[in-house]
Amino acid sequence: MTPEDLLKRLDAPLSLRKRIGYVTLALTGLAGSGLIGLLWATEPGLPPRTTVALAVLAAIGLCWAAFGGWAVTRRAPMFAQDRVVAGWLGLGAWLLFTAGALVITTLRHKLEPSLVVVVLGLGVLAIVNLRAARRARAALLRRKEQLNRLP
């Protein structure tokens, strides 16, 4: 394979498999936000913390839907930029979840060990995913730069 062939493969837009995955992600985010919005709208008199939790969940779903739409509509090569953005979204969702869990446990004055395990496990997963995505993007960009320097 020549360097030009390799660069063409690196410059290719998303594969069909990835496009289908991102369309599924966008539709799932929209459906989840829509269902949460319907639940929120049809349940009058919810406690304020429940209302805030539903709003946050709907916002997270809309963020994933927007990300899926952004990834599908990109025509330029991303060099794993989509993975980095997804990693940051995952980390942000984890931070929101952690803040909410902290507020709820503080209000109840009771810390559940299982909640600590879940929060820490999700945090480790989010950080590892973001780090792997950033490394993959850096490796692809380094490889592209090396190939561009070839005569």
Helices and strands as residue ranges (DSSP letters): H 3-10, H 16-42, H 48-73, H 81-108, H 113-149
